[in-house]
Amino acid sequence: MQFLLHHNVIIQAIAGNHPKILKQCRNLKSAGWVLSNSLATIHSSLRMTMELKEAHDAIKIALQGIPVASLTGTDMVETPPSADRDYLDSLAVRAVEVFRLDGIITLKPEIFAESGIHAFPPDELPRVLEEGLACIKKVPLLDIPASYPQMWNDVEHEMFKVVRSGHFILGPKVEELEEQIADYTQAPHAVGVSSGTDALLLALMAADIGPGDEVITTPFTFFATAGSIVRMGAKPVFVDIDPVTFNMDAQKIEAAITPRTKAIMPVHLYGQCVEMPPLLELADKHKLLVIEDAAQAIGSEYLERRAGGMGDFGCFSFFPTKNLGGFGDAGLVTTRSKKFYEKLKILRVHGMEPKYYHSMIGGNFRIDALQAAIILAKLIHLENWIDDRRNNAQRYHRLFQKFSLSDQFSLPMEIFPRHVYNQYVVRVHYDQRDALKKYLNSHNAGCEIYYPLPLHLQECFKDLGYKKGDFPEAERAASDSLALPVANEVTTEQQEYVIKKIREFISA
Ligand SMILES: *Cc1c(COP(=O)(O)O)cnc(C)c1O
């Protein structure tokens, strides 16, 4: 839960009263925010007993790890006047509303009696938390703002720096992102682009894949994987998946290779790497390019090599639901080849090099600096978030085991460490998947089917000539898999709620 810390609490905490409250509010479960407008008031109050610089330093130290909530000018102007609260307290009410906080921690709860927000003194925080956690009524599949307290100040600061600079497309922030992601994924080069889909498209363009060419891939993935191949005029050739990992079965690839095959496009689905060594060996033997769709798998590893850093190209998405998401669309292509790197950069800007001279036809695949700045500010947390997701996955495992649910479900397995759990996908036995999904959704436990119809059976790919039964494992996975909330911000209590609802469904 997230609360605003009233300035009277912060002043008292700095004075040594309520010493625990700031520490408690640095914890994600009881995250505290401070209103930017109250900083000057806090400072003036400290000045009664402190030197200027001393007061300044005291605030800085006290607020370490506490995000500052800044209202916009319009928020402030539109704050309705109150007959019994001063302006700063009305702004606090406004902040609780616009940041959707769970209340305000204050030494004088009576000030907020008529405001409609929950106000309570510092001593009551443990009780409020306990009550709040005990009565969980809702677990969204993904709750992006729930992780804001951890990163808000850095993200906001970086966003405003870009806005103030007036430099919005490509530029130094994008170059910094490219360097850092190249480093993170162990790939020599990286090119920031407009989305994960555009990353795939651009990699295919750089690889000169077009009409008459075939690309081997999986039918059990997000549409963009095969969609980008067809958009280039090439033909996706599907091979079935391994039922345990949901990933393309590396043993089935060789049989699909023809003289027209130009590339293999493995997808590291849900955050677990495809079994890469046999795939890379085949590619080498048949002189095929490997384009990794690592959209769901940033940070995923196979024998200590990272997703996107093993093939000729790695394609990443920073769509908000991915493990490293921007505040909008963005993506990135990594490559091992200097030649492809240069080509990707030129294709990204309409094949233009030098300015207004075009030797090839590219497109607008540019990433904007705002997304780059946000993603960079979030990248610092990625390893911790991956740990959180992996811990959450293990907790589900333990809960499923504790309640002996193994007859009804198959749980996701980490065959190739490390799985980064962009999704935690269970398989529901006895044709119960759809009924379970309906039950969970009606009890506000988020869950989703990724993906209900494999790509070879999609209407728009009819012309490829596939039919039902061609890829039985992919078809089975589409009919029995269900993703449960596993993101870093999901709490133990929320996971217990999901499991409780699953048990209710089974015993009903
Ligand atoms: C999300 C995703 C994409 C596309 O990324 P966008 O940024 O949404 O365009 C491609 N492939 C897979 C496997 C994905 O999950």
The ligand as a Gaussian input file, in Angstrom:
#p B3LYP/6-31G(d) Opt

LIG

0 1
 C        5.655000      -7.975000     -27.323000
 C        6.182000      -8.883000     -28.325000
 C        6.553000      -8.442000     -29.610000
 C        6.247000      -7.068000     -30.113000
 O        6.701000      -6.015000     -29.356000
 P        5.975000      -4.593000     -29.480000
 O        6.893000      -3.691000     -28.754000
 O        4.643000      -4.729000     -28.818000
 O        5.849000      -4.246000     -30.907000
 C        7.133000      -9.348000     -30.469000
 N        7.328000     -10.623000     -30.112000
 C        6.964000     -11.093000     -28.911000
 C        7.222000     -12.527000     -28.576000
 C        6.363000     -10.240000     -27.983000
 O        5.988000     -10.724000     -26.798000

